[in-house]
């Protein structure tokens, strides 16, 4: 019995639909089930969250990698924190030279910090420790120093007094480094590289707002990172969706004190000795978290207008929230920040 062309086509379509359905089912069934292995602990003076996205069968191995990462963080903290007696930075602060071959990780960070200080014309300055001590922010007992005290301390600050040479870094013995404006970001980068060396591609590292996101989340989508509203801690200023990106925010809500109705933040201007910025928060996007950390600090200290010009001239993606002279809150974002 002969079949009509219409009936033949109908059967072919049914067969095609069945095969397509089987193919889709097979692809779904064979797709690995992803899980997010995540741990949050207190470290670096803040919270540190590490999340690794892996196949469900590798969850315990990923947890071991996270445990190892926290051990590494402890070691780097001892190296980079000037307050830890016997730590590499504390020792260098009492000397004049850090030579090649000695504490290579610290040497690399100091060189980077000096480069970023030069880029920001000293608004980010890793030699700001004397001012930080004067204000009491390093021991979490801040106070308002006198104008005379600030004037006496300012000559002790100045990144240009440290020199990068073929031998390493040289400085006067009295010049003291405080790497807190870049160290967290650098440590995030070091942990990022360690995880990638182990073969991990999808993860998030968040060290108190110094964030790096790699690959995709457990839903196979870009990571969604909320930008804190500096005036309302229960709200957000927006959400960015990113992959393989550093997202770092510096804000006046992180470390401050009030006196006579005025708020004084820890983000001091190395040129004046005072926290005199009109910024409320600055968020920077970059490929490296250490870079983003230093630039977020520098742009905040610059103030909104210098900061806007700096980001534009250097083609750095950023978002600034600031106060105008009449008390209004305004924002500025570069063209690619929310994309």
ChimeraX attribute file (.defattr): number of C-alpha atoms within 10 A of each C-alpha:
attribute: neighborCount
match mode: 1-to-1
recipient: residues
	/A:1	3
	/A:2	4
	/A:3	7
	/A:4	9
	/A:5	8
	/A:6	9
	/A:7	10
	/A:8	11
	/A:9	11
	/A:10	12
	/A:11	11
	/A:12	12
	/A:13	12
	/A:14	12
	/A:15	12
	/A:16	12
	/A:17	12
	/A:18	12
	/A:19	12
	/A:20	12
	/A:21	12
	/A:22	12
	/A:23	12
	/A:24	12
	/A:25	12
	/A:26	11
	/A:27	11
	/A:28	11
	/A:29	10
	/A:30	9
	/A:31	10
	/A:32	12
	/A:33	13
	/A:34	17
	/A:35	18
	/A:36	20
	/A:37	21
	/A:38	17
	/A:39	14
	/A:40	15
	/A:41	12
	/A:42	12
	/A:43	15
	/A:44	19
	/A:45	10
	/A:46	12
	/A:47	13
	/A:48	22
	/A:49	20
	/A:50	25
	/A:51	21
	/A:52	26
	/A:53	25
	/A:54	23
	/A:55	16
	/A:56	14
	/A:57	12
	/A:58	13
	/A:59	18
	/A:60	12
	/A:61	12
	/A:62	23
	/A:63	17
	/A:64	10
	/A:65	18
	/A:66	22
	/A:67	14
	/A:68	14
	/A:69	19
	/A:70	20
	/A:71	11
	/A:72	15
	/A:73	20
	/A:74	13
	/A:75	13
	/A:76	21
	/A:77	20
	/A:78	18
	/A:79	21
	/A:80	26
	/A:81	19
	/A:82	23
	/A:83	13
	/A:84	14
	/A:85	12
	/A:86	12
	/A:87	17
	/A:88	22
	/A:89	27
	/A:90	20
	/A:91	14
	/A:92	22
	/A:93	20
	/A:94	13
	/A:95	16
	/A:96	16
	/A:97	18
	/A:98	23
	/A:99	15
	/A:100	14
	/A:101	10
	/A:102	11
	/A:103	14
	/A:104	13
	/A:105	15
	/A:106	19
	/A:107	21
	/A:108	13
	/A:109	18
	/A:110	25
	/A:111	16
	/A:112	17
	/A:113	25
	/A:114	22
	/A:115	17
	/A:116	22
	/A:117	22
	/A:118	15
	/A:119	15
	/A:120	20
	/A:121	15
	/A:122	24
	/A:123	23
	/A:124	31
	/A:125	30
	/A:126	24
	/A:127	26
	/A:128	28
	/A:129	22
	/A:130	22
	/A:131	24
	/A:132	19
	/A:133	16
	/A:134	18
	/A:135	25
	/A:136	16
	/A:137	19
	/A:138	18
	/A:139	10
	/A:140	13
	/A:141	10
	/A:142	20
	/A:143	15
	/A:144	15
	/A:145	14
	/A:146	10
	/A:147	11
	/A:148	8
	/A:149	14
	/A:150	18
	/A:151	12
	/A:152	10
	/A:153	16
	/A:154	16
	/A:155	12
	/A:156	18
	/A:157	23
	/A:158	19
	/A:159	24
	/A:160	15
	/A:161	12
	/A:162	20
	/A:163	15
	/A:164	17
	/A:165	10
	/A:166	8
	/A:167	11
	/A:168	18
	/A:169	19
	/A:170	18
	/A:171	19
	/A:172	15
	/A:173	12
	/A:174	13
	/A:175	23
	/A:176	26
	/A:177	25
	/A:178	24
	/A:179	23
	/A:180	18
	/A:181	22
	/A:182	27
	/A:183	25
	/A:184	29
	/A:185	27
	/A:186	25
	/A:187	24
	/A:188	26
	/A:189	22
	/A:190	18
	/A:191	20
	/A:192	22
	/A:193	13
	/A:194	16
	/A:195	20
	/A:196	13
	/A:197	10
	/A:198	10
	/A:199	9
	/A:200	18
	/A:201	18
	/A:202	23
	/A:203	26
	/A:204	27
	/A:205	23
	/A:206	21
	/A:207	24
	/A:208	19
	/A:209	22
	/A:210	26
	/A:211	27
	/A:212	29
	/A:213	25
	/A:214	22
	/A:215	19
	/A:216	20
	/A:217	22
	/A:218	19
	/A:219	12
	/A:220	11
	/A:221	12
	/A:222	18
	/A:223	24
	/A:224	14
	/A:225	14
	/A:226	14
	/A:227	20
	/A:228	19
	/A:229	17
	/A:230	21
	/A:231	15
	/A:232	10
	/A:233	9
	/A:234	8
	/A:235	12
	/A:236	13
	/A:237	14
	/A:238	11
	/A:239	13
	/A:240	15
	/A:241	15
	/A:242	21
	/A:243	19
	/A:244	19
	/A:245	20
	/A:246	27
	/A:247	29
	/A:248	30
	/A:249	24
	/A:250	28
	/A:251	23
	/A:252	21
	/A:253	17
	/A:254	12
	/A:255	13
	/A:256	16
	/A:257	17
	/A:258	12
	/A:259	9
	/A:260	5
	/A:261	7
	/A:262	8
	/A:263	12
	/A:264	20
	/A:265	21
	/A:266	21
	/A:267	25
	/A:268	24
	/A:269	23
	/A:270	25
	/A:271	17
	/A:272	11
	/A:273	23
	/A:274	20
	/A:275	18
	/A:276	16
	/A:277	19
	/A:278	20
	/A:279	26
	/A:280	22
	/A:281	26
	/A:282	30
	/A:283	27
	/A:284	28
	/A:285	25
	/A:286	19
	/A:287	13
	/A:288	20
	/A:289	28
	/A:290	27
	/A:291	22
	/A:292	29
	/A:293	30
	/A:294	30
	/A:295	33
	/A:296	29
	/A:297	27
	/A:298	29
	/A:299	29
	/A:300	32
	/A:301	28
	/A:302	24
	/A:303	21
	/A:304	25
	/A:305	14
	/A:306	13
	/A:307	24
	/A:308	19
	/A:309	12
	/A:310	18
	/A:311	18
	/A:312	15
	/A:313	9
	/A:314	9
	/A:315	12
	/A:316	19
	/A:317	19
	/A:318	28
	/A:319	24
	/A:320	26
	/A:321	22
	/A:322	22
	/A:323	16
	/A:324	11
	/A:325	8
	/A:326	6
	/A:327	9
	/A:328	8
	/A:329	14
	/A:330	13
	/A:331	15
	/A:332	15
	/A:333	18
	/A:334	16
	/A:335	13
	/A:336	11
	/A:337	15
	/A:338	14
	/A:339	7
